[in-house]
């Protein structure tokens, strides 16, 4: 035991800086959560008057708050599903491309949008999706009337979901491609000898071996289920689509942050963190119990 | 030394570095106050925000410039700036919560309320009474309501920094002149005229008739034609305060706008266009009518003239009512900043002296000071780098306009006494001579044959306006809803205009607004204003 400790001590010491950083920037600020239960006045600081659950009831009593939770879940769940399925499928397809140059080119091309900020993307999307934009001009060739992708409440969430998946799937693809290269080629050779074709190989070798990575990525993304993408939606929504497009973050932004209402913003932040924390824990346990995968 | 030992030492020293780095930031704050440098000079600490459009002479910046040197030389006051930030409000909130306040600083209304509640700012009543110049006191008389808003229980805690004047508030319908003349159309005298003009423009030039945006801020400017005053707190028949956007007059306006949308007058895509997208269509020459503020000439005017030439200029017209009169304008509370001093700060009189000096330079400097001194103090936006150390003359734009229009008429420039007047005059002359796009703003505001301030002056002189009843700090109960109450109205009104809901939906929207907190807000406002 002692010997093991001695052997590992340099590594533990090397951990110290990051542990200290996490402690300072992630744990000490926990103390600030008390302002969720106060009527915060910067002048009085943490000695502001206590108001119990008032900030929470104020937010939850807003008639439109339920709608924003629903919109958040709706969009983030579909974004999450798409964010898992699309990159896996794309990585599998790309993996079948034998020419290395083409493979790399595609890999890079789909990864590029990931680096653009939503502010820029929103500008492009507003133009592309406008009544005279490329998409509507193309659709008009088939006699389709111009569709307002960003101004129709029933379409708006799907515009968000699809564009978010499109923007983000390059990153997942890279991760899955990396996981694919780590699969032992010997397994495929054995499968070929047993007479398995491409499809069977994918089904019985590739996917099962990819599963730990998929589960890891899913569990990690579950922590974000209450973040339906503030950057994206804030830059693209408008009052006409509040009904289906307003999410918790954009709503709280308009309710609290713009007016420097720290208590309310903190209360909602705390609410979101607690829910997310539960979700991550549950999904982790489920992944272990049901599928038998452990991440840590 | 073996490999492991090296690693160990490295990691230990790294963590040590981190810890010292942290404790350093704690210590770095101690200020070495050299308050007394033997000359009896007074030192005042302040904080400020960046003013990016100012062009300083070489070597100067916001903490060290012609103004700070003037304080030192003329008044024997050292002004020290503890920090400069372009996230001023956030940084100031941090300073407030950590109780590291400078002696004097600028706050917004909600910060003023919080600071007074927390008993962190000084009562300036006496200092102001004793040391403020007659001119400065005159500013307070000129907008007594704003002056009152800086007081609590009769004591002055925040000196309002004031504004350029109510003359900048009336709104207009801006119409593209070459299109109007080409079709030989008369000036709009009623809402019907505006509608018909839009239809004729569309017939001739295609596209849609009127540029507005998703916030409805611009379309709402037209509501006064129906005697509705959206976004403003007004008195109802019983003398109680209520919100303008939920009055039945607004319903009439919306009914007409829904009709306009159906006819294609209102931009079919307005619901997804923000401010920039709206103005981009003006600059591209796609549309000829826009309800807008007095500063149309600055934005989008400059770009429009640069892109389409001087004939594409838009002129302002007073918004007419449905029955062909001039509509009553909405006037809002205009003071957003207050000067406050830390509770235990010394020398409030020094701050007031600086304020006196600023007012003197701006209003009386011409003729008394050397032109190059004035130019150095005021031109190239240097006039705006003083942060908390100024109060504006709430009549300045009004007086400026009178002088400029008289000078343009008579060619006699002797009445131009401030550098602001000279700027507006010179740019107006420049536009008349060379149609320089950069001068469009000043020209359309004050120098054009049809200019915004000329119409606005008429509105003020004839008292044809309603002032908001919420003249001062917004009650806390109202600000606790953020913009969510207005959002309910904007969302509902947009649906009505776009025809996805009928006009009767207006009553549902109002009901939703009341339930979401509107009723509480009405109550709070009435209570705060003693109704």
Interface residues (C-beta under 8 A of the other chain):
Chain A: X9 X10 X13 X14 X16 X17 X20 X21 X24 X41 X42 X43 X44 X45 X58 X62 X63 X64 X126 X130 X131 X148 X150 X151 X238 X239 X240 X242 X243 X251 X254 X255 X256 X258 X259 X260 X261 X264
Chain B: X4 X7 X8 X10 X11 X12 X14 X15 X18 X19 X22 X89 X93 X94 X96 X97 X98 X99 X110 X111 X114 X115 X117 X118 X119 X120 X214 X215 X216 X268 X269 X271 X272 X274 X277 X479 X480 X481 X482 X483 X484 X487 X488 X490 X491 X494 X495 X498 X512 X515 X516 X517
